[in-house]
Amino acid sequence: MQQPHLSSEQAEQIINLLRNNPGVEMTQSMIADETGIPIAELAAYLADLGDRDMVLHSTTPDGVDVYRFPPAYRSHSKIIGE
């Protein structure tokens, strides 16, 4: 099965959402609700962005995957989407 391709618009939507909510850990469901990107595709997109260090991924003690914007990039946030 071919992995979904992350368009620059979709990457921008995800990154802007996380960047605009500093310190907030968001689940895939939360990100999907806000961006309209189907969860089936979103997991692959988030993995791709994580591989490029554009989002941080962690797992809560109860096993929920959460994502947030890297603090180091907050001061350079104008790079994407603005």
C-alpha positions as CSV (number, residue, x, y, z in Angstrom):
1,M,0.0,0.0,0.0
2,Q,1.3,3.4,-1.0
3,Q,1.8,5.9,1.8
4,P,-0.3,9.1,1.4
5,H,1.6,12.1,0.1
6,L,1.7,15.1,2.4
7,S,1.1,18.3,0.4
8,S,2.6,21.5,1.5
9,E,-0.9,22.9,2.3
10,Q,-1.6,19.9,4.6
11,A,1.8,20.2,6.3
12,E,1.1,23.9,6.8
13,Q,-2.3,23.2,8.3
14,I,-0.8,20.7,10.8
15,I,2.2,22.8,11.7
16,N,0.1,26.0,12.1
17,L,-2.4,24.3,14.3
18,L,0.3,23.0,16.6
19,R,2.4,26.2,16.5
20,N,-0.7,28.3,17.4
21,N,-1.3,26.1,20.4
22,P,2.1,26.3,22.2
23,G,2.6,23.7,24.9
24,V,-0.6,21.9,24.0
25,E,-0.3,18.2,23.3
26,M,-2.8,17.3,20.7
27,T,-4.1,13.8,19.7
28,Q,-4.6,12.7,16.2
29,S,-8.4,13.1,16.7
30,M,-8.0,16.7,17.8
31,I,-5.8,17.5,14.8
32,A,-8.1,15.7,12.4
33,D,-11.1,17.6,13.8
34,E,-9.3,21.0,13.4
35,T,-7.8,20.4,10.0
36,G,-10.3,18.2,8.3
37,I,-7.6,15.7,7.3
38,P,-8.8,12.1,7.6
39,I,-7.2,10.2,10.5
40,A,-6.3,7.3,8.2
41,E,-4.0,9.8,6.3
42,L,-3.1,11.9,9.3
43,A,-1.0,9.3,11.1
44,A,1.3,9.0,8.1
45,Y,1.6,12.7,7.7
46,L,2.4,13.2,11.4
47,A,5.1,10.4,11.1
48,D,6.6,12.2,8.1
49,L,6.6,15.6,9.9
50,G,8.1,13.9,13.0
51,D,10.9,12.3,10.9
52,R,11.7,15.8,9.7
53,D,11.7,17.2,13.3
54,M,8.8,19.5,12.5
55,V,6.5,18.1,15.2
56,L,7.3,16.3,18.4
57,H,5.6,13.0,19.2
58,S,5.2,11.3,22.5
59,T,3.0,8.7,24.1
60,T,1.1,9.4,27.4
61,P,1.3,6.9,30.2
62,D,-2.1,5.5,29.2
63,G,-0.9,4.9,25.6
64,V,-2.3,7.9,23.8
65,D,-0.1,9.4,21.0
66,V,0.2,13.2,21.3
67,Y,1.9,15.8,19.1
68,R,3.2,19.3,19.7
69,F,5.2,22.0,18.0
70,P,9.0,21.9,18.9
71,P,9.7,24.8,21.3
72,A,13.0,25.6,19.5
73,Y,11.0,26.6,16.4
74,R,8.6,28.9,18.0
75,S,10.9,31.9,17.6
76,H,11.2,31.1,13.9
77,S,7.5,30.5,13.3
78,K,7.3,32.9,10.4
79,I,9.0,30.4,8.3
80,I,5.8,28.4,7.7
81,G,2.4,29.9,6.8
82,E,2.9,33.5,7.5
